Amino acid sequence: MNHTTSAAVPQRTAAPARGAGLSGFPRRSMLAVLVCWLLVVFDGYDLIVYGTVQVSLISDTGWGLTKATAGTIGSMAFVGMMIGAVFAGRMADTWGRRRTIIGCAVVFSLFTILCAFAPSAPVFGGLRLLAGIGLGGLVPSANALVAELVPEKWRSTIATLMMSGVPIGGSIAALVGIPLIPAFGWPAMFLVAVVALVVVIPLALRYLPETLAPKAAVGSTAKESAGFGSLLRAPYLGTSLLFAVATLVTLFAWYGLGTWLPNLMQLAGYNLGSALTFALALNLGAVAGSVLTAWAGTRFGPIPTAIAAAGVAAVALVVLVTGPPVAVVYLMLVLAGVGTHGTQCLIIAAVASHYPAHLRGTALGWALGVGRIGAVAAPQAGGLLLAAGLGVNSNFLAFAGAAAAAAVLIAAVGTKIKKSTAVGATNV
């Protein structure tokens, strides 16, 4: 993409030379990227874990939850993520990537652990909201840091592969839930976050560098132009809005499936173990999607690849409505995972490449923060559709429609970027 080269110029001025360069990928930078990826894995686990315990919360807690109220509680983490993504992205650009990442990781780990001891639905929902603030802040901050560390030619690929941590974490949640929930109950699922707190966060303290020291890293002009106001005026306004809305509908599809799929499959007649294996298929597809889209995004560009990925997800979800054989259901869920999560990975890669270094964290936070509106709405929408008696297929059609909308919006992003290439070459 033509805007990538121009976006890299401010980075060389803003970021210290340590750990980054076009000709090499130092060992310490690789360790820092690995630690960031591990934190994203736990981010993904903590997000998807609610979908694995939702049935147990409804039937076993005595909290009086219905499908609609369970959807509301499912939305609480995404409300927190919306707050965290918006403010942590800006904080990472001003306060520093390292401190923001570690702070977010501590927050989501602590409040996820406390969820295991929640005495009531309101307390549980409040803890999920607070955990969500950390969850939402981690991804834009970690991606901003990684973009500073890796060679420019690897930036899009690594940004996409970084996001494989989300479905890998979701896959771990599904795998762990199959034996753990029947044996120890739903609270045990939240205690897994102890591993992040006592193992991964100490690794972050040791290996994560600070790549952006705001007072010294950027000049006064760049400092004045950093912030959300810069994203919402020329030359970024149209592209920033399109990125945000495309993220919104993509996250609606991805997190709607992640939250409701086990419950939907149980309503369709499968037992809990089978329902969790369907969730596993979705998340394994998302892992495969991260790898496939990393390769295809480098080969064909993130925008064209994202359009194709969103289209694949939409078609796969429509096929599920036709009531296919079980083998086809698994295949379609894998493709839905490839398409929905792959699309989001590619959007992040495109954002990371399109904006200059002093705006990168803010731009990622903007896209993911506004996009969390879709993540907040999806659990609610799924519960309301079921409560209205519209059936399992209504959910699949809603998520398919969101994926199709994502394809259209991303195509509009591509058109906008092509039209503004000349302007971007002088301003980005």
C-alpha positions, 0 to 999 in steps of 0.5 A: 500500500502506498501510504505505508512508506510515508507512515514510517517516516515519523516513526524513525524520528519518534522511536528510539533505534533500539529494537527496530530497523529495516535490516534486522529483528534483534533478539530482545525485540523478538522477546518483547513481541512474544510477551505482547502476544502472550498477553493478547492470548490471555486477553482472548481467553478472558474475552471468550471465557464468558461464552463458555460459562454462560449456560452455567451462569443461567442454570447453576448460580441461582441468580435468576438470569434469563437469556436477555439478562445474560446477554446484558452481562456479556456486554459489560466486558465490551463496555469496559473494552470500549472505554479502555481501547479509547483511553489506553490508545491515547495514553500509550501515545503520551504516557508510554507503551510499556507502562500502559500495557503492563497496567492494562494486563494487571487490571484485567487479570485482577478483576477476572480472578475476582469474577470467580468469587462474585456473589451476585449477577450485578457484582459479576457484571461490574467486575466484568466491566472493570476487567474489560477496561484492561482488556480493551486497553491492551490490544491497541497499546501492544500493537502500537509497541510492536509496530515500533519494534519490528522492521517496517517490511514485517509490520503488517504481517506481525500485527496480523499474527499478533492478533492470533492470540485472541482466538488461541486464548478463546480455543484454550477457554473452550478446551479447558472448559470441557473438563474443568466446568463439569469437575469444578464449576464455572468459577474455576474458569476465571481463576486461570487468569492467575497465570497471567498475573504471576507468570506473564506480567513479570516477563513483561516487566523484564522484557518490554522496552519503552519505545516512545518517550513523548517529551523527547520522542516527538517535536512540538508540532507532532505533539500538538497534532497528536490526539483524536482531533487529528484523526477527525480532520483532513487528511484522516477524517473519512478513513478514520470514520470508515475504519471505525465503523468497519471495526464495529460491524466486524466485532459485532459478528466476531464477539456475537458468535464468541458469546452466543455460539455454545448457547445457540448450539445447545438450543439446537439440540447439542449437549454442552461438550458438543457445543464447546467443540463447536466454539473450539472450531470457531476459534481454531478457524480464527487462529488459522485465519490469523496465519492465512490473512497474515500471508495473504495481507502481505501478498495481496494487501490488507484491504483486498484480503479483508474484503475477501475474508469478510465475504467468506464469513458472511457466506459461511454463516448463511450456510449454517441457516440451511441446517447442513450436516454436522461435518458441514457445520464444523467446516462453516464455523471454521470458515466463519472464524477465519473470516470474522477474526481475519477481517479484524486482524487485517483492519488492525494491520491497515490502521497500524500502517496508515497512520504516523507513529505519534498517532498510531496508538490513538488511531488503533484505540479510536478504531477499536474503541468505536468498534467495541460498540459492536461488541457491546451490542452483539451479546444484547442483540443475540439475547433479544433475538432469542427472547423474542422467539426468533430462534437460533437462525436469527442470530446467524443471519444477524452476524452474517449481515454484519460480516457482509456490511464489513466487506462493503465498508472495507471496500470503501476504505480502499477507495478512500485511500486510493483517492487520497494517496497524493494527499497522504504522501505529503501529510502522513 
